[in-house]
């Protein structure tokens, strides 16, 4: 089983408007924390998630969270 690249050892805080987003699972994207298609040729697929109201969220950048796409502080144990 492939392991994701650790894009960062901290969460990425972003202000999101209502809509659909694609969170990078592989860690290779140059547009972290969102997918840019860099997973091509790997076993990874991005995670689609929806935001219903505008809000600030902390998205996982270490790619090891147990609650994707949101940070659960797993990066503190890496």
MARBAZA-819050 format. One line per 4 residues: their letters; for each residue x, y, z of N, C-alpha, C. Coordinates in pm, whole numbers, padded with zeros to 5 digits, always signed. Each point is the difference from the previous one (the first is absolute). Layout:
<pts>
a = X Y Z X Y Z X Y Z | ...
</pts>
This chain:
<pts>
xxxx = +00084 -00119 +00000 -00084 +00119 +00000 +00089 +00125 +00000 | -00025 +00087 -00093 +00075 +00125 -00008 -00030 +00090 +00119 | +00098 +00076 +00040 -00020 +00099 +00106 +00003 +00137 -00063 | -00082 +00092 +00052 -00001 +00134 -00057 +00126 +00078 +00036
xxxx = +00033 +00096 -00082 +00108 +00093 +00028 -00051 +00096 +00108 | +00082 +00028 +00099 -00039 +00097 +00102 +00027 +00138 -00058 | -00106 +00070 -00039 +00014 +00131 -00063 +00046 +00105 +00100 | -00042 -00014 +00126 +00039 +00093 +00106 -00029 -00067 +00133
xxxx = +00065 +00045 +00105 -00024 -00055 +00133 -00084 +00095 +00083 | -00088 +00071 -00067 -00092 +00095 +00062 -00127 +00000 -00084 | -00110 +00039 +00058 -00124 +00012 -00077 +00008 +00122 -00092 | -00092 +00008 -00094 -00012 +00116 -00088 -00137 +00059 +00025
xxxx = -00004 +00122 +00051 -00127 +00068 +00027 -00044 +00073 -00127 | -00124 -00023 -00040 -00054 +00064 -00120 -00143 +00047 +00025 | -00034 +00111 -00063 -00137 +00051 +00002 -00070 -00056 -00122 | -00105 -00077 +00021 -00071 -00063 -00110 -00141 +00056 -00014
xxxx = -00041 +00019 -00123 -00136 +00039 -00033 -00080 -00127 -00024 | -00132 +00007 +00005 -00080 -00118 -00029 +00037 -00058 -00137 | +00014 -00131 -00004 +00034 -00065 -00126 +00065 -00134 +00022 | +00046 -00059 -00110 +00065 -00130 +00002 +00149 +00018 -00021
xxxx = +00079 -00071 +00079 +00146 +00010 -00005 +00059 -00140 -00009 | +00124 -00006 -00049 +00073 -00128 -00013 +00129 +00012 +00080 | +00006 -00075 +00112 +00116 +00001 +00088 +00103 -00101 -00050 | +00125 +00043 -00006 +00110 -00086 -00044 +00027 -00107 +00106
xxxx = -00003 -00126 -00040 +00033 -00111 +00091 +00144 -00047 -00015 | +00060 +00023 -00117 +00132 -00055 -00028 +00114 +00084 +00057 | -00024 +00130 +00021 +00103 +00089 +00052 +00090 +00058 -00107 | -00022 -00032 -00127 +00087 +00045 -00109 -00046 +00131 -00064
xxxx = -00121 +00041 +00024 -00057 +00117 -00065 +00081 +00127 +00031 | +00016 +00083 -00099 +00068 +00130 +00017 -00099 +00105 +00049 | -00128 -00035 +00006 -00103 +00094 +00045 -00061 -00047 +00132 | +00083 -00048 +00091 -00045 -00050 +00130 -00090 +00102 +00067
xxxx = -00104 -00047 +00063 -00036 -00138 +00030 -00092 -00062 -00106 | -00012 +00067 -00113 -00093 -00046 -00104 +00072 -00077 -00109 | -00074 -00085 -00068 +00053 -00086 -00106 +00031 +00080 -00126 | +00113 -00031 -00062 +00035 +00057 -00131 +00024 -00109 -00104
xxxx = -00035 -00125 +00035 +00017 -00111 -00093 +00133 -00071 +00012 | +00085 +00040 +00095 +00132 -00061 +00015 -00004 -00146 +00044 | -00116 -00049 +00038 -00014 -00140 +00041 +00001 -00095 -00119 | -00004 +00051 -00121 -00003 -00085 -00119 +00114 -00101 +00004
xxxx = -00032 -00126 -00023 +00099 -00106 +00003 +00022 -00059 +00138 | -00074 +00046 +00100 +00009 -00054 +00135 -00132 -00071 +00033 | -00008 -00057 +00117 -00124 -00064 +00044 -00093 +00098 +00070 | +00039 +00127 +00009 -00078 +00100 +00071 -00104 +00067 -00089
xxxx = -00110 +00039 +00062 -00104 +00080 -00063 -00032 +00115 +00096 | -00035 +00117 -00052 -00035 +00110 +00089 -00132 -00028 +00073 | -00020 +00069 +00110 -00123 -00014 +00078 -00090 +00118 -00031 | -00119 -00029 -00050 -00099 +00105 -00025 -00071 +00031 +00131
xxxx = -00011 +00131 +00031 -00078 +00039 +00117 -00076 +00128 -00030 | -00109 +00017 +00072 -00088 +00114 -00024 -00005 +00090 +00122 | -00002 +00130 -00025 -00016 +00100 +00104 -00135 +00067 -00025 | -00086 +00000 +00098 -00135 +00055 -00018 -00011 +00147 +00038
xxxx = +00087 +00045 +00092 +00001 +00141 +00039 +00144 +00049 +00002 | +00019 +00128 -00029 +00135 +00058 +00001 +00059 -00016 +00140 | +00125 -00047 +00004 +00066 -00018 +00130 +00150 -00019 -00019 | +00072 +00020 +00109 +00144 -00024 +00004 +00020 -00141 +00055
xxxx = +00081 -00080 -00071 +00025 -00137 +00042 +00150 -00027 +00004 | +00038 -00101 +00076 +00139 -00046 +00006 +00006 -00133 -00073 | +00064 +00001 -00117 +00010 -00121 -00080 +00134 -00066 +00023 | +00000 -00132 +00000 +00119 -00079 +00026 +00101 +00015 -00113
xxxx = +00126 +00020 +00036 +00108 +00005 -00099 +00095 -00118 +00016 | -00005 -00069 +00115 +00089 -00115 +00018 -00054 -00125 -00069 | -00129 +00002 -00033 -00069 -00108 -00071 -00019 -00126 +00082 | +00014 +00010 +00131 -00017 -00116 +00088 -00117 +00016 +00098
xxxx = -00080 +00104 -00016 -00113 +00023 +00088 -00097 -00118 +00000 | -00066 -00020 +00110 -00102 -00104 +00010 -00138 +00057 -00036 | -00007 +00132 -00026 -00127 +00064 -00035 +00015 +00089 -00124 | +00043 -00060 -00112 +00023 +00079 -00121 -00126 +00072 -00047
xxxx = +00014 +00120 -00051 +00123 +00072 -00031 +00049 +00088 +00115 | -00066 -00011 +00115 +00028 +00091 +00111 +00116 -00047 +00088 | +00074 +00095 +00048 +00113 -00028 +00089 -00049 -00054 +00133 | +00064 -00105 +00049 -00029 -00054 +00134 +00126 +00000 +00086
xxxx = +00100 +00075 -00044 +00128 +00018 +00070 +00089 -00124 -00004 | -00026 -00093 -00090 +00087 -00116 -00017 +00142 +00042 -00033 | +00015 +00117 -00065 +00133 +00049 -00037 +00092 +00013 +00121 | -00056 +00016 +00118 +00081 +00012 +00122 +00070 -00130 +00036
xx = -00047 -00112 -00055 +00057 -00131 +00031 +00091 -00055 -00109 | +00019 +00076 -00108 +00083 -00048 -00110 +00147 +00026 +00025
</pts>
